[in-house]
Amino acid sequence: MAYEISGTSTELCSCNAPCPCAFGQEPTGGKCAGIFAFDIQGGTCDGVSLAGTKAIFAASFKGAWTGGNFTAALILDTNDSDDQRKALTSIFSGEAGGDAANLAALVGDMKGVFTAPIDYKKTNGKVTVTAGKLAEGAGELLQGQAGGAIVVSNAMYPLPEVHAGKATRSMVDAGGLSFDNPGSGMWTGPFVLKG
């Protein structure tokens, strides 16, 4: 199953800002709970266009993220077609192989694939995401001393270049994965996944 998807990914989590994951460090307090919201702006999977689709990968884990053993859930958009949701399930479950399989390999307990209408907005450095009653998140980019985003390149993170932010909320209640954080860690940046 051949695929390539690209767009913007935003993580909103329970860690202190800036979230330590991009530096390969343990999360604040030793445990992280957060959501990765994928705004897919282009791409296909076996001929199915995935431009304009959205997905939320929610997870909690202990220790540095590279250690895996995530408890996770995948939320897909009810506004997408059945074919698009099947393709995204294949990609994010790791079944389609490639880059996304590396993320799927970190999951020790997958609670399931859920659907809800996903709304993702990124405007003037502010990000909001909702998935019905299953997930909600919000945050804002942090500003550097001279203005503009604080950028970390060559990050020890699924996204090699990320912009630092501060979350104000990350909430999930899906299939036994449940948390509600007032925020604070946030990373956002462009992503490309191929397989």
C-alpha positions, 0 to 999 in steps of 0.5 A: 500500500503506497502512500504519502501525506503532508501537512501540519501536525500539532502536539498539545500535551501535559508537559511544561512548555517547552515540552521536553520530548523534542530534546529526547528527555523524559516528560514533565513528572515522568508521564505525558498525556497528549494529542497529535492533531494532523491537518493533512493538506496533501497526499494519497494512499493507493490512489485515494486522495487524502487532501483535506482530511484530519486525524488525531492520535491521542496517547499517554506514556511514561518515560521518554517517548522513544521508549514506546509502550504508549496507550493510544487511540486514533480519532478520524473525521466523520466528514471524510469518506469511508475510503479516506478513513480506511486509508488513514487507518491503514497508515496510522495503524502501521499496516501500510508500513513506511514512516507511520509504522515507526509511530505505530510501533510505539503503541503497546495498548491501542484502544481503538479507532474512533470517529467524530467531526474534527475541526482544526484551526490554526490562525495567527499562531493560535491552534484549536482542535476538537473532535466531538466529545472525544477530544479537544485541544488549544494552544498558541505559539511562543514568541522569540526575543526578536519576534517570530516563532521559536524554532527547534531544528534537528529535534529528537522528535517525530517532526525534525523541525518544530515550533514551540508553543504553550497549550491551554488544553488537551483532553481525550475521552476515547475507549478507556484513554481519558485525560484532561490537562490544562496544558502546557506543552505544544509543538507544531510544524510541517510533516511528511509521511511516506510508505 
